[in-house]
Amino acid sequence: MTDSTEDRGTLVEDGADTILIENLTLPVEIGILDSEKGRRQAVRFDVEIETVANYRDMVRENGTFVSYADTVTFIQNKAQDGGHVDLVEEWAELIAEFVLTNPLAARVSVKVTKPDIFEDADGVGIRITRKRI
């Protein structure tokens, strides 16, 4: 086996890289029912961001990258200051639109779940996938 520093230059991409945000859980004003209006409930966010081809090289060459911190901050700010949202679908679309403003993000999968709705389920919600056209 050779020294790992010698092998670094021989690595090649094998498909898109995926940036992950898992189980970000925040209190959110959400729900279409009257009983859900005017109160916060736990919502869990999972985001998978697929990068463009040659992402690794772009990061090395010019230092630009897809920041999971930007996406987390977007979600946190919307949860804190964004007011009431009726549906988990709306949340998912907002996050997908935000992620795809970064030209290095080619595709995004967003899962938004409400973990406290049914006692017998870990959560209920939606998963959407959107890509840059």
C-alpha positions as CSV (number, residue, x, y, z in Angstrom):
1,M,0.0,0.0,0.0
2,T,1.3,3.5,-0.9
3,D,1.3,6.6,1.2
4,S,-2.2,8.1,1.3
5,T,-0.8,11.5,0.2
6,E,0.4,10.0,-3.0
7,D,-3.0,8.5,-3.8
8,R,-5.0,11.8,-3.4
9,G,-4.5,12.9,-6.9
10,T,-5.8,9.7,-8.4
11,L,-9.3,10.0,-7.0
12,V,-12.1,10.6,-9.5
13,E,-15.8,11.4,-9.0
14,D,-18.2,8.6,-9.4
15,G,-21.5,10.5,-9.7
16,A,-22.7,13.5,-7.9
17,D,-21.6,14.3,-4.4
18,T,-24.4,14.7,-1.9
19,I,-24.5,17.2,0.9
20,L,-26.7,16.1,3.8
21,I,-28.8,17.8,6.4
22,E,-30.5,15.2,8.6
23,N,-33.1,15.5,11.3
24,L,-33.1,19.3,11.7
25,T,-36.0,19.7,14.1
26,L,-37.5,23.1,14.8
27,P,-40.7,24.5,16.3
28,V,-42.7,25.8,13.4
29,E,-46.1,27.5,12.9
30,I,-47.7,25.0,10.5
31,G,-51.0,23.3,9.7
32,I,-54.2,23.8,7.9
33,L,-56.5,22.8,10.8
34,D,-57.9,25.5,13.1
35,S,-56.3,23.6,16.0
36,E,-52.9,24.1,14.5
37,K,-53.1,27.9,13.9
38,G,-51.5,30.2,16.4
39,R,-49.1,27.6,17.9
40,R,-45.8,26.0,17.1
41,Q,-45.2,22.3,16.6
42,A,-42.1,20.2,15.9
43,V,-41.2,19.8,12.3
44,R,-38.3,17.7,11.0
45,F,-36.3,18.7,7.9
46,D,-34.0,16.3,5.9
47,V,-32.3,17.7,2.8
48,E,-30.1,16.0,0.3
49,I,-28.3,18.3,-2.1
50,E,-26.7,16.7,-5.2
51,T,-23.9,18.7,-6.7
52,V,-23.0,19.4,-10.3
53,A,-20.5,17.3,-12.2
54,N,-16.9,18.1,-11.4
55,Y,-17.9,19.7,-8.1
56,R,-14.7,18.5,-6.3
57,D,-12.6,20.2,-8.9
58,M,-14.6,23.5,-8.7
59,V,-14.2,23.6,-5.0
60,R,-10.4,23.2,-5.3
61,E,-10.0,25.6,-8.2
62,N,-12.1,28.6,-7.0
63,G,-13.2,27.8,-3.5
64,T,-16.9,28.0,-4.2
65,F,-19.1,25.3,-2.7
66,V,-22.6,24.3,-1.6
67,S,-23.0,25.3,2.0
68,Y,-25.2,23.2,4.3
69,A,-24.9,26.1,6.8
70,D,-26.7,28.4,4.4
71,T,-29.6,26.0,4.0
72,V,-29.8,25.4,7.8
73,T,-29.8,29.1,8.4
74,F,-32.5,29.6,5.7
75,I,-34.7,27.0,7.4
76,Q,-34.1,28.4,10.9
77,N,-34.8,32.0,9.9
78,K,-38.0,30.9,8.1
79,A,-39.1,28.9,11.1
80,Q,-38.4,31.8,13.5
81,D,-39.7,34.8,11.4
82,G,-41.6,33.4,8.5
83,G,-45.1,33.2,10.0
84,H,-47.6,30.5,9.5
85,V,-47.3,28.0,6.7
86,D,-50.3,25.8,5.9
87,L,-48.7,22.7,4.4
88,V,-45.5,20.7,4.6
89,E,-45.5,20.8,0.8
90,E,-45.1,24.6,0.9
91,W,-42.1,24.2,3.3
92,A,-40.5,21.6,1.0
93,E,-40.9,23.8,-2.1
94,L,-39.4,26.9,-0.3
95,I,-36.4,24.9,0.7
96,A,-35.9,23.4,-2.7
97,E,-36.1,26.8,-4.4
98,F,-33.5,28.2,-2.0
99,V,-31.1,25.4,-2.5
100,L,-31.3,25.6,-6.3
101,T,-30.3,29.2,-6.3
102,N,-26.7,27.9,-5.8
103,P,-25.4,27.1,-9.3
104,L,-23.4,24.2,-7.9
105,A,-26.5,22.4,-6.7
106,A,-28.0,20.3,-9.5
107,R,-30.8,18.5,-7.6
108,V,-32.3,18.5,-4.2
109,S,-34.5,16.1,-2.2
110,V,-36.4,17.7,0.7
111,K,-38.3,15.7,3.3
112,V,-40.5,17.6,5.8
113,T,-42.2,15.7,8.5
114,K,-44.4,16.4,11.5
115,P,-43.2,13.8,14.1
116,D,-46.0,14.3,16.7
117,I,-49.2,13.8,14.7
118,F,-49.7,10.1,15.2
119,E,-48.6,8.1,18.2
120,D,-47.9,5.0,16.1
121,A,-45.8,6.8,13.4
122,D,-42.4,8.4,13.6
123,G,-43.7,11.2,11.4
124,V,-45.9,12.2,8.5
125,G,-45.1,14.5,5.8
126,I,-43.7,14.8,2.3
127,R,-40.6,14.2,0.3
128,I,-40.0,16.2,-3.0
129,T,-37.2,16.1,-5.5
130,R,-36.4,19.1,-7.7
131,K,-33.6,19.7,-10.2
132,R,-32.2,22.6,-12.1
133,I,-33.4,22.8,-15.7
